[in-house]
Structures are given as C-alpha cells and as structure tokens.
C-alpha cells in the first residue's frame, strides 16, 4: 500500500490567498445576479436585503483573508505584521458594525429576512465551492 499525502498538505499560502480572492469575486457576482432576479420577482425591498447580506458576506471574506495572512505568518514563524493588533481589532469591530447594519436594514427596508440570510450565506457557499476546487486540483 502506497502512502499518498493528503491534498491539503500541498496548499500554499498563495493558493489560499487566490482562493479567497476568487470567493470574494464570486460572492459579489452571485449576489448581484440574485438581487436582480429578486428585484424582478419580489420587489426592491427584498433585493435590497439580499444586497445588504451580499455586501456583508463579501466584506467578511476580505476580513478572513487578512486574518489568514496573520495566522499564516505566525505559523510560519515569520515576523507578524505590525498591524496584527489592528487586524484583530477590526475583526471585532466588523462584527459590531455588521450587526448594526443588519438591524438598520431590517428596520429601514422592511424586506424579507430570508433574502438577508441568503445574502449572508453566499460567502459560505463560495468559499466552500472554491475550497473543493482547490482540493480537487
């Protein structure tokens, strides 16, 4: 029986960075297409809620990309960026700001919570899809 290395072992930091960039792009594209479809079928309020969820998802992917760079620098025993505390601070601040944006959009738009949740789930779907593609190659 031959031992093969697991595909995840061969992933480099550059591969991971490229995967997150593709996930960011795909999140915005899928959210825009879905928002147009919801606008046509359900009205502007629901489309606005979907766009809010998409914007939060896309920003979350960018924030995770920053955190991954920081964690990889620490794991590779490289000097961590000088902005490491700032990255962690902005991660916590982002959660607070996005909670306020979600609350505000629910109060202002009076749209569908389901549309908002679909927008919020786009990042999970695109990152999952890109991870499968990365491991398959």
C-alpha positions in Angstrom: 0.0 0.0 0.0 1.5 3.3 -1.0 1.1 6.4 1.2 -0.1 9.5 -0.6 0.0 12.9 1.0 -3.4 14.5 1.7 -4.2 17.2 -0.9 -4.5 19.8 1.8 -0.8 19.4 2.7 0.2 20.8 -0.7 -1.8 24.0 -0.4 0.5 27.1 -0.2 -0.3 30.5 1.3 -0.6 31.9 -2.3 -3.1 29.2 -3.2 -5.2 30.1 -0.2 -5.0 33.8 -0.9 -6.0 33.3 -4.5 -8.9 31.1 -3.4 -10.2 33.8 -1.0 -9.9 36.4 -3.8 -12.0 34.2 -6.1 -14.5 33.6 -3.4 -14.8 37.4 -2.8 -15.4 38.0 -6.6 -17.9 35.1 -6.9 -19.8 36.3 -3.8 -20.3 39.7 -5.4 -21.2 38.3 -8.8 -23.7 35.7 -7.4 -25.2 38.4 -5.1 -25.7 40.8 -7.9 -27.3 38.3 -10.2 -29.6 37.0 -7.4 -30.5 40.6 -6.4 -31.6 41.4 -10.0 -33.7 38.2 -10.0 -35.3 39.1 -6.7 -35.9 42.7 -7.8 -37.8 41.4 -10.8 -39.7 38.8 -8.9 -40.1 40.2 -5.4 -39.6 43.9 -5.3 -36.9 46.3 -4.3 -37.2 45.8 -0.6 -36.2 42.1 -0.8 -33.5 42.9 -3.4 -32.0 45.5 -1.0 -32.0 43.0 1.8 -30.2 40.5 -0.4 -27.6 43.1 -1.4 -27.0 44.0 2.3 -26.4 40.4 3.0 -24.1 40.1 0.0 -22.1 43.1 1.0 -21.6 41.8 4.5 -20.6 38.4 3.1 -18.1 39.9 0.7 -16.6 42.1 3.4 -16.3 39.1 5.7 -14.3 37.2 3.1 -11.9 40.2 2.9 -11.6 40.2 6.7 -11.0 36.5 6.8 -8.3 36.9 4.2 -6.5 39.4 6.5 -6.8 37.0 9.4 -5.5 34.1 7.4 -2.4 36.1 6.4 -1.8 37.0 10.1 -2.3 33.4 11.2 0.0 32.0 8.4 2.7 34.5 9.3 2.6 33.3 12.9 2.5 29.6 12.0 5.5 30.0 9.6 7.3 31.8 12.4 7.7 34.8 10.3 7.6 38.2 11.9 3.9 39.0 12.2 2.8 42.2 10.5 3.0 45.4 12.7 -0.7 45.7 12.1 -1.6 42.4 13.8 -3.5 44.1 16.7 -5.3 46.3 14.3 -6.5 43.3 12.2 -7.9 41.7 15.4 -9.4 44.9 16.5 -11.1 45.4 13.1 -12.4 41.9 13.2 -14.2 42.5 16.4 -15.3 46.0 15.2 -16.6 44.5 12.0 -18.9 42.2 13.9 -20.3 45.1 15.8 -20.8 47.3 12.7 -22.3 44.5 10.7 -24.8 43.7 13.5 -25.8 47.4 13.4 -26.1 47.3 9.5 -28.3 44.2 9.8 -30.5 45.8 12.4 -30.8 49.0 10.4 -31.6 47.2 7.2 -34.3 45.3 8.9 -35.8 48.5 10.3 -35.5 50.6 7.1 -36.2 48.2 4.2 -38.8 46.0 5.8 -37.8 43.3 3.4 -37.5 39.6 3.7 -35.3 38.1 6.4 -34.9 35.1 4.1 -33.3 37.3 1.4 -30.9 38.8 4.0 -29.9 35.3 5.2 -29.4 34.1 1.6 -27.0 37.0 1.1 -25.2 36.3 4.3 -24.8 32.6 3.3 -23.2 33.5 -0.1 -19.7 33.7 1.4 -20.0 30.2 3.0 -21.2 28.8 -0.3 -18.5 30.4 -2.4 -15.7 29.6 0.0 -16.9 26.0 0.2 -17.0 25.8 -3.6 -13.5 27.3 -4.0 -12.1 25.0 -1.4 -13.5 22.0 -3.2 -12.0 23.2 -6.4 -8.6 23.9 -4.7 -8.5 20.4 -3.2 -9.6 18.7 -6.4 -6.8 20.3 -8.5 
